[in-house]
Structure formats: structure tokens, C-alpha cells
Amino acid sequence: MFGWIKQWGGLRQFKLRGTEKVSAVFGLHVIAYNLIRLGNLLRPAMAAA
């Protein structure tokens, strides 16, 4: 997950300061990763149906 966020998610360095802002941006990237992963996990099941 962290490798994906750094390489493909576009989050190499934070341009924000403060733990609240960094936490919010990181949370959005984790949500995006989970949505992409969920789509890939459901794709074989949808193709078979």
C-alpha cells in the first residue's frame, strides 16, 4: 500500500504542515487505494457472471 501511494498515488512528499492536514491527505490516498483494490478484486467475479 505505501509503495503504491508513493509511486502511483503521487504522494512522495507532503506539501502541508501539521499532523491534522497530513493525516487528512494521507487518509484520502488510502481511500483511493482501497477503492482501486476493491475494483480489481471484484472484476473477476463480475466477468464470470
mmCIF file as Biopython writes it, N, C-alpha, C and O atoms, coordinates in Angstrom:
data_model
#
loop_
_atom_site.group_PDB
_atom_site.id
_atom_site.type_symbol
_atom_site.label_atom_id
_atom_site.label_alt_id
_atom_site.label_comp_id
_atom_site.label_asym_id
_atom_site.label_entity_id
_atom_site.label_seq_id
_atom_site.pdbx_PDB_ins_code
_atom_site.Cartn_x
_atom_site.Cartn_y
_atom_site.Cartn_z
_atom_site.occupancy
_atom_site.B_iso_or_equiv
_atom_site.auth_seq_id
_atom_site.auth_asym_id
_atom_site.pdbx_PDB_model_num
ATOM 1   N N  . MET A ? 1  ? 0.820   -1.185  0.000   1.0 0.0 1  A 1 
ATOM 2   C CA . MET A ? 1  ? 0.000   0.000   0.000   1.0 0.0 1  A 1 
ATOM 3   C C  . MET A ? 1  ? 0.868   1.254   0.000   1.0 0.0 1  A 1 
ATOM 4   O O  . MET A ? 1  ? 0.636   2.173   -0.786  1.0 0.0 1  A 1 
ATOM 5   N N  . PHE A ? 2  ? 1.865   1.292   0.879   1.0 0.0 2  A 1 
ATOM 6   C CA . PHE A ? 2  ? 2.663   2.513   0.963   1.0 0.0 2  A 1 
ATOM 7   C C  . PHE A ? 2  ? 3.467   2.729   -0.310  1.0 0.0 2  A 1 
ATOM 8   O O  . PHE A ? 2  ? 3.662   3.864   -0.744  1.0 0.0 2  A 1 
ATOM 9   N N  . GLY A ? 3  ? 3.937   1.629   -0.910  1.0 0.0 3  A 1 
ATOM 10  C CA . GLY A ? 3  ? 4.667   1.751   -2.171  1.0 0.0 3  A 1 
ATOM 11  C C  . GLY A ? 3  ? 3.776   2.281   -3.267  1.0 0.0 3  A 1 
ATOM 12  O O  . GLY A ? 3  ? 4.221   3.101   -4.070  1.0 0.0 3  A 1 
ATOM 13  N N  . TRP A ? 4  ? 2.522   1.838   -3.329  1.0 0.0 4  A 1 
ATOM 14  C CA . TRP A ? 4  ? 1.584   2.333   -4.334  1.0 0.0 4  A 1 
ATOM 15  C C  . TRP A ? 4  ? 1.328   3.812   -4.129  1.0 0.0 4  A 1 
ATOM 16  O O  . TRP A ? 4  ? 1.311   4.582   -5.090  1.0 0.0 4  A 1 
ATOM 17  N N  . ILE A ? 5  ? 1.131   4.213   -2.887  1.0 0.0 5  A 1 
ATOM 18  C CA . ILE A ? 5  ? 0.846   5.613   -2.603  1.0 0.0 5  A 1 
ATOM 19  C C  . ILE A ? 5  ? 2.025   6.489   -3.011  1.0 0.0 5  A 1 
ATOM 20  O O  . ILE A ? 5  ? 1.834   7.586   -3.537  1.0 0.0 5  A 1 
ATOM 21  N N  . LYS A ? 6  ? 3.245   6.008   -2.771  1.0 0.0 6  A 1 
ATOM 22  C CA . LYS A ? 6  ? 4.412   6.803   -3.126  1.0 0.0 6  A 1 
ATOM 23  C C  . LYS A ? 6  ? 4.640   6.834   -4.632  1.0 0.0 6  A 1 
ATOM 24  O O  . LYS A ? 6  ? 4.950   7.887   -5.190  1.0 0.0 6  A 1 
ATOM 25  N N  . GLN A ? 7  ? 4.489   5.683   -5.295  1.0 0.0 7  A 1 
ATOM 26  C CA . GLN A ? 7  ? 4.827   5.621   -6.709  1.0 0.0 7  A 1 
ATOM 27  C C  . GLN A ? 7  ? 3.678   6.074   -7.605  1.0 0.0 7  A 1 
ATOM 28  O O  . GLN A ? 7  ? 3.887   6.893   -8.500  1.0 0.0 7  A 1 
ATOM 29  N N  . TRP A ? 8  ? 2.492   5.571   -7.387  1.0 0.0 8  A 1 
ATOM 30  C CA . TRP A ? 8  ? 1.373   5.837   -8.290  1.0 0.0 8  A 1 
ATOM 31  C C  . TRP A ? 8  ? 0.370   6.826   -7.718  1.0 0.0 8  A 1 
ATOM 32  O O  . TRP A ? 8  ? -0.340  7.488   -8.475  1.0 0.0 8  A 1 
ATOM 33  N N  . GLY A ? 9  ? 0.300   6.935   -6.421  1.0 0.0 9  A 1 
ATOM 34  C CA . GLY A ? 9  ? -0.657  7.844   -5.805  1.0 0.0 9  A 1 
ATOM 35  C C  . GLY A ? 9  ? -0.217  9.295   -5.788  1.0 0.0 9  A 1 
ATOM 36  O O  . GLY A ? 9  ? -1.007  10.180  -5.459  1.0 0.0 9  A 1 
ATOM 37  N N  . GLY A ? 10 ? 1.031   9.547   -6.139  1.0 0.0 10 A 1 
ATOM 38  C CA . GLY A ? 10 ? 1.506   10.913  -6.232  1.0 0.0 10 A 1 
ATOM 39  C C  . GLY A ? 10 ? 1.801   11.564  -4.890  1.0 0.0 10 A 1 
ATOM 40  O O  . GLY A ? 10 ? 1.684   12.782  -4.758  1.0 0.0 10 A 1 
ATOM 41  N N  . LEU A ? 11 ? 2.175   10.786  -3.910  1.0 0.0 11 A 1 
ATOM 42  C CA . LEU A ? 11 ? 2.407   11.342  -2.586  1.0 0.0 11 A 1 
ATOM 43  C C  . LEU A ? 11 ? 3.834   11.014  -2.150  1.0 0.0 11 A 1 
ATOM 44  O O  . LEU A ? 11 ? 4.046   10.195  -1.255  1.0 0.0 11 A 1 
ATOM 45  N N  . ARG A ? 12 ? 4.791   11.648  -2.779  1.0 0.0 12 A 1 
ATOM 46  C CA . ARG A ? 12 ? 6.184   11.446  -2.387  1.0 0.0 12 A 1 
ATOM 47  C C  . ARG A ? 12 ? 6.524   12.299  -1.177  1.0 0.0 12 A 1 
ATOM 48  O O  . ARG A ? 12 ? 7.110   11.813  -0.210  1.0 0.0 12 A 1 
ATOM 49  N N  . GLN A ? 13 ? 6.155   13.568  -1.234  1.0 0.0 13 A 1 
ATOM 50  C CA . GLN A ? 13 ? 6.401   14.467  -0.117  1.0 0.0 13 A 1 
ATOM 51  C C  . GLN A ? 13 ? 5.127   15.233  0.166   1.0 0.0 13 A 1 
ATOM 52  O O  . GLN A ? 13 ? 4.369   15.567  -0.745  1.0 0.0 13 A 1 
ATOM 53  N N  . PHE A ? 14 ? 4.902   15.505  1.427   1.0 0.0 14 A 1 
ATOM 54  C CA . PHE A ? 14 ? 3.746   16.292  1.800   1.0 0.0 14 A 1 
ATOM 55  C C  . PHE A ? 14 ? 4.068   17.766  1.615   1.0 0.0 14 A 1 
ATOM 56  O O  . PHE A ? 14 ? 5.152   18.220  1.981   1.0 0.0 14 A 1 
ATOM 57  N N  . LYS A ? 15 ? 3.142   18.502  1.055   1.0 0.0 15 A 1 
ATOM 58  C CA . LYS A ? 15 ? 3.325   19.933  0.889   1.0 0.0 15 A 1 
ATOM 59  C C  . LYS A ? 15 ? 2.587   20.705  1.971   1.0 0.0 15 A 1 
ATOM 60  O O  . LYS A ? 15 ? 2.501   21.932  1.934   1.0 0.0 15 A 1 
ATOM 61  N N  . LEU A ? 16 ? 2.065   19.969  2.923   1.0 0.0 16 A 1 
ATOM 62  C CA . LEU A ? 16 ? 1.332   20.575  4.016   1.0 0.0 16 A 1 
ATOM 63  C C  . LEU A ? 16 ? 2.120   20.439  5.298   1.0 0.0 16 A 1 
ATOM 64  O O  . LEU A ? 16 ? 3.018   19.603  5.403   1.0 0.0 16 A 1 
ATOM 65  N N  . ARG A ? 17 ? 1.784   21.256  6.263   1.0 0.0 17 A 1 
ATOM 66  C CA . ARG A ? 17 ? 2.400   21.166  7.580   1.0 0.0 17 A 1 
ATOM 67  C C  . ARG A ? 17 ? 1.309   20.925  8.606   1.0 0.0 17 A 1 
ATOM 68  O O  . ARG A ? 17 ? 0.204   21.456  8.498   1.0 0.0 17 A 1 
ATOM 69  N N  . GLY A ? 18 ? 1.629   20.132  9.581   1.0 0.0 18 A 1 
ATOM 70  C CA . GLY A ? 18 ? 0.677   19.835  10.645  1.0 0.0 18 A 1 
ATOM 71  C C  . GLY A ? 18 ? 0.136   18.431  10.524  1.0 0.0 18 A 1 
ATOM 72  O O  . GLY A ? 18 ? -0.148  17.948  9.428   1.0 0.0 18 A 1 
ATOM 73  N N  . THR A ? 19 ? -0.001  17.786  11.662  1.0 0.0 19 A 1 
ATOM 74  C CA . THR A ? 19 ? -0.429  16.391  11.646  1.0 0.0 19 A 1 
ATOM 75  C C  . THR A ? 19 ? -1.869  16.228  11.175  1.0 0.0 19 A 1 
ATOM 76  O O  . THR A ? 19 ? -2.190  15.219  10.547  1.0 0.0 19 A 1 
ATOM 77  N N  . GLU A ? 20 ? -2.733  17.176  11.453  1.0 0.0 20 A 1 
ATOM 78  C CA . GLU A ? 20 ? -4.132  17.049  11.024  1.0 0.0 20 A 1 
ATOM 79  C C  . GLU A ? 20 ? -4.248  17.103  9.512   1.0 0.0 20 A 1 
ATOM 80  O O  . GLU A ? 20 ? -4.970  16.304  8.916   1.0 0.0 20 A 1 
ATOM 81  N N  . LYS A ? 21 ? -3.549  18.030  8.889   1.0 0.0 21 A 1 
ATOM 82  C CA . LYS A ? 21 ? -3.614  18.165  7.433   1.0 0.0 21 A 1 
ATOM 83  C C  . LYS A ? 21 ? -2.962  16.975  6.741   1.0 0.0 21 A 1 
ATOM 84  O O  . LYS A ? 21 ? -3.495  16.449  5.764   1.0 0.0 21 A 1 
ATOM 85  N N  . VAL A ? 22 ? -1.815  16.555  7.246   1.0 0.0 22 A 1 
ATOM 86  C CA . VAL A ? 22 ? -1.123  15.406  6.664   1.0 0.0 22 A 1 
ATOM 87  C C  . VAL A ? 22 ? -1.970  14.150  6.827   1.0 0.0 22 A 1 
ATOM 88  O O  . VAL A ? 22 ? -2.052  13.335  5.908   1.0 0.0 22 A 1 
ATOM 89  N N  . SER A ? 23 ? -2.588  13.989  7.966   1.0 0.0 23 A 1 
ATOM 90  C CA . SER A ? 23 ? -3.448  12.834  8.207   1.0 0.0 23 A 1 
ATOM 91  C C  . SER A ? 23 ? -4.634  12.820  7.246   1.0 0.0 23 A 1 
ATOM 92  O O  . SER A ? 23 ? -5.023  11.759  6.757   1.0 0.0 23 A 1 
ATOM 93  N N  . ALA A ? 24 ? -5.202  13.977  6.976   1.0 0.0 24 A 1 
ATOM 94  C CA . ALA A ? 24 ? -6.344  14.053  6.064   1.0 0.0 24 A 1 
ATOM 95  C C  . ALA A ? 24 ? -5.935  13.685  4.645   1.0 0.0 24 A 1 
ATOM 96  O O  . ALA A ? 24 ? -6.640  12.926  3.979   1.0 0.0 24 A 1 
ATOM 97  N N  . VAL A ? 25 ? -4.814  14.206  4.174   1.0 0.0 25 A 1 
ATOM 98  C CA . VAL A ? 25 ? -4.354  13.904  2.815   1.0 0.0 25 A 1 
ATOM 99  C C  . VAL A ? 25 ? -3.984  12.432  2.696   1.0 0.0 25 A 1 
ATOM 100 O O  . VAL A ? 25 ? -4.330  11.780  1.710   1.0 0.0 25 A 1 
ATOM 101 N N  . PHE A ? 26 ? -3.287  11.910  3.689   1.0 0.0 26 A 1 
ATOM 102 C CA . PHE A ? 26 ? -2.917  10.500  3.654   1.0 0.0 26 A 1 
ATOM 103 C C  . PHE A ? 26 ? -4.168  9.619   3.677   1.0 0.0 26 A 1 
ATOM 104 O O  . PHE A ? 26 ? -4.227  8.603   2.985   1.0 0.0 26 A 1 
ATOM 105 N N  . GLY A ? 27 ? -5.155  10.006  4.465   1.0 0.0 27 A 1 
ATOM 106 C CA . GLY A ? 27 ? -6.403  9.248   4.514   1.0 0.0 27 A 1 
ATOM 107 C C  . GLY A ? 27 ? -7.101  9.196   3.168   1.0 0.0 27 A 1 
ATOM 108 O O  . GLY A ? 27 ? -7.648  8.159   2.792   1.0 0.0 27 A 1 
ATOM 109 N N  . LEU A ? 28 ? -7.089  10.303  2.438   1.0 0.0 28 A 1 
ATOM 110 C CA . LEU A ? 28 ? -7.690  10.312  1.103   1.0 0.0 28 A 1 
ATOM 111 C C  . LEU A ? 28 ? -6.944  9.385   0.145   1.0 0.0 28 A 1 
ATOM 112 O O  . LEU A ? 28 ? -7.564  8.713   -0.679  1.0 0.0 28 A 1 
ATOM 113 N N  . HIS A ? 29 ? -5.634  9.350   0.251   1.0 0.0 29 A 1 
ATOM 114 C CA . HIS A ? 29 ? -4.859  8.451   -0.598  1.0 0.0 29 A 1 
ATOM 115 C C  . HIS A ? 29 ? -5.124  6.984   -0.246  1.0 0.0 29 A 1 
ATOM 116 O O  . HIS A ? 29 ? -5.176  6.136   -1.136  1.0 0.0 29 A 1 
ATOM 117 N N  . VAL A ? 30 ? -5.289  6.688   1.020   1.0 0.0 30 A 1 
ATOM 118 C CA . VAL A ? 30 ? -5.593  5.320   1.431   1.0 0.0 30 A 1 
ATOM 119 C C  . VAL A ? 30 ? -6.976  4.916   0.934   1.0 0.0 30 A 1 
ATOM 120 O O  . VAL A ? 30 ? -7.169  3.779   0.505   1.0 0.0 30 A 1 
ATOM 121 N N  . ILE A ? 31 ? -7.930  5.821   0.985   1.0 0.0 31 A 1 
ATOM 122 C CA . ILE A ? 31 ? -9.272  5.539   0.458   1.0 0.0 31 A 1 
ATOM 123 C C  . ILE A ? 31 ? -9.210  5.256   -1.036  1.0 0.0 31 A 1 
ATOM 124 O O  . ILE A ? 31 ? -9.854  4.324   -1.517  1.0 0.0 31 A 1 
ATOM 125 N N  . ALA A ? 32 ? -8.440  6.053   -1.776  1.0 0.0 32 A 1 
ATOM 126 C CA . ALA A ? 32 ? -8.299  5.832   -3.220  1.0 0.0 32 A 1 
ATOM 127 C C  . ALA A ? 32 ? -7.680  4.469   -3.495  1.0 0.0 32 A 1 
ATOM 128 O O  . ALA A ? 32 ? -8.128  3.749   -4.387  1.0 0.0 32 A 1 
ATOM 129 N N  . TYR A ? 33 ? -6.653  4.115   -2.733  1.0 0.0 33 A 1 
ATOM 130 C CA . TYR A ? 33 ? -6.013  2.810   -2.902  1.0 0.0 33 A 1 
ATOM 131 C C  . TYR A ? 33 ? -7.011  1.693   -2.661  1.0 0.0 33 A 1 
ATOM 132 O O  . TYR A ? 33 ? -7.060  0.728   -3.424  1.0 0.0 33 A 1 
ATOM 133 N N  . ASN A ? 34 ? -7.803  1.815   -1.613  1.0 0.0 34 A 1 
ATOM 134 C CA . ASN A ? 34 ? -8.777  0.766   -1.292  1.0 0.0 34 A 1 
ATOM 135 C C  . ASN A ? 34 ? -9.853  0.652   -2.360  1.0 0.0 34 A 1 
ATOM 136 O O  . ASN A ? 34 ? -10.292 -0.457  -2.668  1.0 0.0 34 A 1 
ATOM 137 N N  . LEU A ? 35 ? -10.286 1.761   -2.926  1.0 0.0 35 A 1 
ATOM 138 C CA . LEU A ? 35 ? -11.293 1.706   -3.989  1.0 0.0 35 A 1 
ATOM 139 C C  . LEU A ? 35 ? -10.740 1.040   -5.242  1.0 0.0 35 A 1 
ATOM 140 O O  . LEU A ? 35 ? -11.428 0.243   -5.880  1.0 0.0 35 A 1 
ATOM 141 N N  . ILE A ? 36 ? -9.509  1.361   -5.593  1.0 0.0 36 A 1 
ATOM 142 C CA . ILE A ? 36 ? -8.889  0.720   -6.760  1.0 0.0 36 A 1 
ATOM 143 C C  . ILE A ? 36 ? -8.710  -0.768  -6.505  1.0 0.0 36 A 1 
ATOM 144 O O  . ILE A ? 36 ? -8.991  -1.593  -7.374  1.0 0.0 36 A 1 
ATOM 145 N N  . ARG A ? 37 ? -8.245  -1.103  -5.320  1.0 0.0 37 A 1 
ATOM 146 C CA . ARG A ? 37 ? -8.050  -2.514  -4.969  1.0 0.0 37 A 1 
ATOM 147 C C  . ARG A ? 37 ? -9.376  -3.270  -4.974  1.0 0.0 37 A 1 
ATOM 148 O O  . ARG A ? 37 ? -9.443  -4.398  -5.462  1.0 0.0 37 A 1 
ATOM 149 N N  . LEU A ? 38 ? -10.412 -2.670  -4.443  1.0 0.0 38 A 1 
ATOM 150 C CA . LEU A ? 38 ? -11.725 -3.301  -4.423  1.0 0.0 38 A 1 
ATOM 151 C C  . LEU A ? 38 ? -12.233 -3.549  -5.838  1.0 0.0 38 A 1 
ATOM 152 O O  . LEU A ? 38 ? -12.803 -4.602  -6.124  1.0 0.0 38 A 1 
ATOM 153 N N  . GLY A ? 39 ? -12.027 -2.581  -6.717  1.0 0.0 39 A 1 
ATOM 154 C CA . GLY A ? 39 ? -12.424 -2.769  -8.117  1.0 0.0 39 A 1 
ATOM 155 C C  . GLY A ? 39 ? -11.686 -3.923  -8.765  1.0 0.0 39 A 1 
ATOM 156 O O  . GLY A ? 39 ? -12.276 -4.695  -9.521  1.0 0.0 39 A 1 
ATOM 157 N N  . ASN A ? 40 ? -10.400 -4.047  -8.475  1.0 0.0 40 A 1 
ATOM 158 C CA . ASN A ? 40 ? -9.627  -5.150  -9.046  1.0 0.0 40 A 1 
ATOM 159 C C  . ASN A ? 40 ? -10.034 -6.493  -8.448  1.0 0.0 40 A 1 
ATOM 160 O O  . ASN A ? 40 ? -10.009 -7.508  -9.144  1.0 0.0 40 A 1 
ATOM 161 N N  . LEU A ? 41 ? -10.401 -6.515  -7.190  1.0 0.0 41 A 1 
ATOM 162 C CA . LEU A ? 41 ? -10.817 -7.769  -6.572  1.0 0.0 41 A 1 
ATOM 163 C C  . LEU A ? 41 ? -12.184 -8.222  -7.078  1.0 0.0 41 A 1 
ATOM 164 O O  . LEU A ? 41 ? -12.431 -9.423  -7.189  1.0 0.0 41 A 1 
ATOM 165 N N  . LEU A ? 42 ? -13.065 -7.287  -7.384  1.0 0.0 42 A 1 
ATOM 166 C CA . LEU A ? 42 ? -14.405 -7.646  -7.835  1.0 0.0 42 A 1 
ATOM 167 C C  . LEU A ? 42 ? -14.479 -7.905  -9.333  1.0 0.0 42 A 1 
ATOM 168 O O  . LEU A ? 42 ? -15.449 -8.502  -9.800  1.0 0.0 42 A 1 
ATOM 169 N N  . ARG A ? 43 ? -13.502 -7.481  -10.081 1.0 0.0 43 A 1 
ATOM 170 C CA . ARG A ? 43 ? -13.539 -7.631  -11.533 1.0 0.0 43 A 1 
ATOM 171 C C  . ARG A ? 43 ? -13.660 -9.082  -11.994 1.0 0.0 43 A 1 
ATOM 172 O O  . ARG A ? 43 ? -14.489 -9.352  -12.863 1.0 0.0 43 A 1 
ATOM 173 N N  . PRO A ? 44 ? -12.888 -10.031 -11.467 1.0 0.0 44 A 1 
ATOM 174 C CA . PRO A ? 44 ? -13.045 -11.426 -11.916 1.0 0.0 44 A 1 
ATOM 175 C C  . PRO A ? 44 ? -14.437 -11.979 -11.624 1.0 0.0 44 A 1 
ATOM 176 O O  . PRO A ? 44 ? -14.983 -12.733 -12.430 1.0 0.0 44 A 1 
ATOM 177 N N  . ALA A ? 45 ? -15.010 -11.617 -10.493 1.0 0.0 45 A 1 
ATOM 178 C CA . ALA A ? 45 ? -16.336 -12.100 -10.138 1.0 0.0 45 A 1 
ATOM 179 C C  . ALA A ? 45 ? -17.387 -11.517 -11.073 1.0 0.0 45 A 1 
ATOM 180 O O  . ALA A ? 45 ? -18.353 -12.197 -11.418 1.0 0.0 45 A 1 
ATOM 181 N N  . MET A ? 46 ? -17.212 -10.282 -11.480 1.0 0.0 46 A 1 
ATOM 182 C CA . MET A ? 46 ? -18.167 -9.638  -12.375 1.0 0.0 46 A 1 
ATOM 183 C C  . MET A ? 46 ? -18.031 -10.190 -13.801 1.0 0.0 46 A 1 
ATOM 184 O O  . MET A ? 46 ? -19.029 -10.308 -14.512 1.0 0.0 46 A 1 
ATOM 185 N N  . ALA A ? 47 ? -16.825 -10.524 -14.217 1.0 0.0 47 A 1 
ATOM 186 C CA . ALA A ? 47 ? -16.614 -11.058 -15.562 1.0 0.0 47 A 1 
ATOM 187 C C  . ALA A ? 47 ? -17.202 -12.466 -15.694 1.0 0.0 47 A 1 
ATOM 188 O O  . ALA A ? 47 ? -17.665 -12.844 -16.770 1.0 0.0 47 A 1 
ATOM 189 N N  . ALA A ? 48 ? -17.187 -13.234 -14.615 1.0 0.0 48 A 1 
ATOM 190 C CA . ALA A ? 48 ? -17.724 -14.600 -14.662 1.0 0.0 48 A 1 
ATOM 191 C C  . ALA A ? 48 ? -19.254 -14.602 -14.658 1.0 0.0 48 A 1 
ATOM 192 O O  . ALA A ? 48 ? -19.879 -15.553 -15.128 1.0 0.0 48 A 1 
ATOM 193 N N  . ALA A ? 49 ? -19.851 -13.537 -14.128 1.0 0.0 49 A 1 
ATOM 194 C CA . ALA A ? 49 ? -21.327 -13.502 -14.034 1.0 0.0 49 A 1 
ATOM 195 C C  . ALA A ? 49 ? -21.987 -13.117 -15.332 1.0 0.0 49 A 1 
ATOM 196 O O  . ALA A ? 49 ? -23.214 -13.046 -15.404 1.0 0.0 49 A 1 
#
